[in-house]
Amino acid sequence: MWTSLILSLLLVHCLVAVPAPNLNYPNTEPWSAERACREVDRSVMIENKNDATCATYVYCYIAGGSTRALIKSCKSNQYFNAEFKLCSINKPEGCE
């Protein structure tokens, strides 16, 4: 009986003493081109999630050992297609 009581008290003490975990839920921070480019390991064109018109894209490239983000524009009357990673005259679904 005493053993079970002591173990119960010890368990409660451990549970109370442990700090709450720092929960980083995905997508809680605003999207940023710089952060998105840190996830790539080569030069690549990605969707600019801050542009609802799809007229721009992010060019991620590596310079001096670190990844950089450059916002580029498609030509006039063209839209960035994230699936094919290029600009075209076809407006992707969901673009304004």
Beta strands, then each sheet from edge to edge (+ up, - down):
strand 1: 44-47
strand 2: 56-63
strand 3: 66-73
strand 4: 79-81
strand 5: 86-88
sheet 1: 1+ 2- 3+
sheet 2: 4+ 5-
end
